[in-house]
Amino acid sequence: MLVDPEWIDIFERNRVRVGVSLDGPAEYNDKAGRFPGQRHHDATVRGLRLLQDSARRGPQQGWGAVRHRSAYPARTIYRYFVDELA
């Protein structure tokens, strides 16, 4: 599901908290996930930004990441979440 302003209104009215699955920067995210090989990173980040803006107006939300130890470089993924998405 792609988050857009209409969904944000629904979430805010109903006090729904939303989780977003993102496996890191585009080069990693688009290789993994539910639809490997499909380019969905940019659309996911656009929705995430809308959710972040909404969260700033309401209750604070956190994030979590799950990474298999044989997957992508942990430091790269961590820095992406902290430097680019926080």
C-alpha positions in Angstrom: 0.0 0.0 0.0 1.3 3.4 -0.9 0.7 6.1 1.7 -0.7 9.4 0.4 -2.3 12.4 2.1 -5.7 10.8 2.0 -4.4 7.8 4.0 -2.6 10.2 6.4 -6.0 11.9 7.1 -7.6 8.5 7.8 -4.7 7.5 10.1 -4.9 10.8 12.0 -8.6 10.7 12.5 -8.6 7.2 13.7 -5.3 7.4 15.7 -3.7 4.7 13.7 0.0 4.1 14.0 1.7 2.7 10.9 4.8 0.6 10.5 6.9 0.8 7.3 9.1 -2.0 6.0 12.3 -0.7 4.4 15.5 -2.7 4.0 17.8 0.3 3.7 19.0 2.4 0.7 17.5 1.6 -2.7 20.3 -0.7 -3.8 19.5 -3.0 -0.9 15.8 -2.4 -0.5 14.9 -3.1 -4.1 16.9 -6.5 -4.0 15.1 -7.7 -0.9 11.6 -7.5 0.6 8.4 -8.9 -0.6 8.8 -8.1 -4.3 12.6 -8.6 -5.0 13.8 -6.7 -8.1 10.9 -4.2 -8.2 11.8 -0.6 -7.6 9.7 0.5 -4.7 12.2 2.3 -2.5 11.4 5.9 -3.6 7.6 5.4 -3.3 8.1 3.9 0.2 10.3 6.8 1.3 7.7 9.3 0.0 5.1 7.6 2.2 7.4 7.4 5.1 8.0 11.2 4.9 4.3 11.8 5.0 4.0 9.6 8.1 7.0 11.3 9.8 5.3 14.7 9.2 2.1 13.4 10.7 3.9 11.9 13.7 5.5 15.3 14.4 1.9 16.7 14.9 0.9 13.8 17.2 2.4 11.1 19.4 6.0 10.3 18.7 6.8 7.1 17.0 9.9 5.0 16.8 11.5 2.7 14.3 13.0 -0.7 14.3 15.0 -2.7 11.8 15.5 -6.4 11.3 18.5 -7.5 9.3 19.8 -11.0 8.8 23.5 -11.2 9.7 24.4 -12.5 6.3 22.5 -9.7 4.5 23.8 -6.2 3.9 26.5 -4.2 5.7 25.0 -3.3 9.1 26.9 0.0 9.4 25.6 1.1 5.9 22.0 0.3 6.8 22.3 2.0 10.2 23.9 5.1 8.8 21.1 5.3 6.1 18.4 5.1 8.7 20.0 7.7 11.0 21.5 10.1 8.5 18.9 10.0 5.7 15.6 9.0 7.3 15.6 10.3 10.8 
